[in-house]
């Protein structure tokens, strides 16, 4: 990944909260309970998943920066999407988390020394993972979920 490509991915991380808030603007509570596709998560679950997933990614990056080849713990995202906080807490709370998290994450990413991008850890399901791998995955991850929400809105005429 070139330095320019990395800058674009960091910008995608920094921009996600605004894009997500725009995608959610004006949705009613009942609309938040509709899955983005048949058998998929509801918009509510997607929003909470983004906060859960991106908090994990941020922590994984901090572990890679501060420990020598750490093991990065996986988690069952489907089980997390069905916990009580997801069904009972306003998704706006997760957008608040994402706003604050992505501000910190952006500062962290913009200040990582060049040689640190090669730091690696072991993920039991994915194998060897580097800082630049995590950046690439999560720059795309947020965009994909925002597109699921905007795609549903377009399909439903919202």
TORTOR-108877 format. One record per residue (C-alpha): x, z, y; residue number from 1. Coordinates in nm, 4 decimals. Each point is the difference from the previous one (the first is absolute). Layout:
% TORTOR-108877
X:Z:Y:NUM
...
% end
This chain:
% TORTOR-108877
0.0000:0.0000:0.0000:1
0.1455:-0.1003:0.3349:2
0.0037:0.2331:0.2996:3
-0.2663:-0.2204:0.1627:4
-0.2254:0.0166:-0.3072:5
0.0468:0.3757:-0.0065:6
-0.1052:0.0222:0.3669:7
-0.3194:-0.1884:-0.0825:8
-0.0791:0.2349:-0.2882:9
0.0655:0.3052:0.2162:10
-0.2349:-0.1472:0.2620:11
-0.2659:-0.0404:-0.2711:12
0.0377:0.3684:-0.0911:13
-0.0251:0.1044:0.3651:14
-0.3013:-0.2247:0.0684:15
-0.2122:0.0983:-0.3002:16
-0.1959:0.2891:0.1568:17
-0.1264:-0.2175:0.2863:18
-0.0930:-0.2849:-0.2354:19
-0.1830:0.2402:-0.2302:20
-0.1897:0.1632:0.2868:21
-0.1041:-0.3467:0.1233:22
-0.1183:-0.0935:-0.3508:23
-0.2100:0.3188:-0.0181:24
-0.1393:-0.0075:0.3542:25
-0.3786:0.0137:0.0073:26
-0.0551:0.0540:-0.3719:27
-0.2856:0.2335:-0.0838:28
0.0467:0.2815:-0.2548:29
-0.2106:-0.1874:-0.2594:30
0.2232:-0.3067:0.0366:31
0.3059:0.2145:-0.0776:32
-0.1493:0.0607:-0.3466:33
-0.0029:-0.3679:-0.0996:34
0.2784:-0.1288:-0.2263:35
0.2133:-0.2795:0.1420:36
-0.0514:-0.1871:-0.3310:37
-0.2011:0.0502:-0.3170:38
0.1557:0.2894:-0.1882:39
0.2379:0.0752:0.2882:40
0.0369:0.2989:0.2234:41
-0.2352:0.0674:0.2874:42
0.1254:-0.0432:0.3545:43
0.0097:0.3830:0.0181:44
0.2259:0.0125:-0.3064:45
0.2258:-0.2754:0.1350:46
0.0532:0.1866:0.3279:47
0.0818:0.3288:-0.1727:48
0.2184:-0.1877:-0.2511:49
0.2052:-0.1467:0.2844:50
0.0743:0.3492:0.1315:51
0.0832:0.1336:-0.3476:52
0.2138:-0.2975:-0.0944:53
0.1888:-0.0242:0.3274:54
0.0722:0.3742:0.0053:55
0.1520:-0.0412:-0.3456:56
0.2044:-0.3003:0.1137:57
0.1290:0.1855:0.3070:58
0.1047:0.2951:-0.2175:59
0.1650:-0.2329:-0.2518:60
0.2043:-0.1579:0.2793:61
0.1028:0.3427:0.1304:62
0.1066:0.0973:-0.3525:63
0.2081:-0.3173:-0.0281:64
0.1666:0.0786:0.3329:65
0.0747:0.3624:-0.0769:66
0.0678:0.0203:-0.3743:67
0.2318:-0.1788:-0.2378:68
-0.2071:-0.2366:-0.2154:69
-0.3174:0.2137:-0.0197:70
-0.2836:-0.0450:-0.2449:71
-0.3065:-0.1190:0.1930:72
-0.3158:0.1503:-0.1453:73
-0.2866:-0.2388:-0.0798:74
-0.3637:0.1016:0.0416:75
-0.3342:-0.1276:-0.1315:76
-0.1495:-0.1704:0.3045:77
-0.3376:-0.0512:-0.1695:78
-0.0259:0.3714:-0.0761:79
0.1018:0.0800:0.3587:80
-0.2717:-0.2379:0.1284:81
-0.2601:0.2114:-0.1778:82
0.0976:0.3467:0.1220:83
-0.2392:0.2123:0.2092:84
0.1846:-0.0550:0.3269:85
-0.0500:-0.3764:-0.0303:86
-0.3742:0.0295:-0.0541:87
-0.0613:0.2782:0.2525:88
0.2403:-0.0489:0.2906:89
-0.0649:-0.2476:0.2785:90
0.2322:-0.3015:-0.0411:91
0.0861:0.0426:0.3685:92
0.2143:0.2956:-0.1021:93
0.2145:-0.2320:-0.2097:94
0.0318:-0.2460:0.2878:95
0.1263:0.2940:0.2091:96
0.2518:0.0838:-0.2726:97
0.1103:-0.3634:-0.0122:98
0.0411:-0.0169:0.3774:99
0.2325:0.3018:0.0023:100
0.1763:-0.0898:-0.3243:101
0.0726:-0.3574:0.1051:102
0.1365:0.1165:0.3343:103
0.2503:0.2204:-0.1835:104
0.0647:-0.2632:-0.2659:105
0.0707:-0.2640:0.2634:106
0.2562:0.2228:0.1721:107
0.1624:0.0767:-0.3346:108
0.0139:-0.3666:-0.1023:109
0.1427:-0.1160:0.3331:110
0.2835:0.2504:-0.0301:111
0.1136:-0.0485:-0.3576:112
0.3688:-0.0951:-0.0168:113
0.0675:-0.3435:-0.1476:114
0.1673:0.1332:-0.3145:115
-0.2910:0.2369:-0.0730:116
-0.2339:-0.2922:-0.0730:117
0.1796:-0.0360:-0.3344:118
-0.0611:0.3620:-0.1059:119
-0.1940:0.0181:-0.3258:120
-0.2014:0.2341:-0.2149:121
-0.1721:-0.0179:-0.3346:122
-0.3745:-0.0509:-0.0269:123
-0.1202:0.0656:-0.3579:124
-0.2446:-0.2944:0.0131:125
0.1933:-0.2475:0.2191:126
0.3603:0.0757:-0.0891:127
0.2661:-0.0235:0.2698:128
-0.1497:0.0089:0.3515:129
0.1839:-0.0401:0.3308:130
-0.0864:0.0745:0.3609:131
-0.0471:-0.3699:0.0687:132
-0.2305:-0.0320:-0.3058:133
-0.2250:0.2751:0.1307:134
-0.0041:-0.1544:0.3468:135
-0.1010:-0.3404:-0.1395:136
-0.2723:0.1473:-0.2219:137
-0.1613:0.2129:0.2691:138
0.0179:-0.2529:0.2819:139
-0.2153:-0.2204:-0.2237:140
-0.2087:0.2815:-0.1484:141
-0.1676:0.0964:0.3253:142
-0.0687:-0.3600:0.0981:143
-0.1602:-0.0687:-0.3383:144
-0.2406:0.2908:0.0298:145
-0.0952:-0.0861:0.3588:146
-0.0775:-0.3538:-0.1230:147
-0.2252:0.1444:-0.2711:148
-0.2008:0.1816:0.2666:149
-0.0152:-0.2940:0.2408:150
-0.0846:-0.2340:-0.2880:151
-0.2950:0.2184:-0.0998:152
-0.1169:0.0177:0.3605:153
0.0146:-0.3775:0.0296:154
-0.1782:-0.0548:-0.3334:155
-0.2775:0.2419:0.0991:156
-0.0281:-0.1245:0.3590:157
0.0915:0.3375:0.1492:158
% end
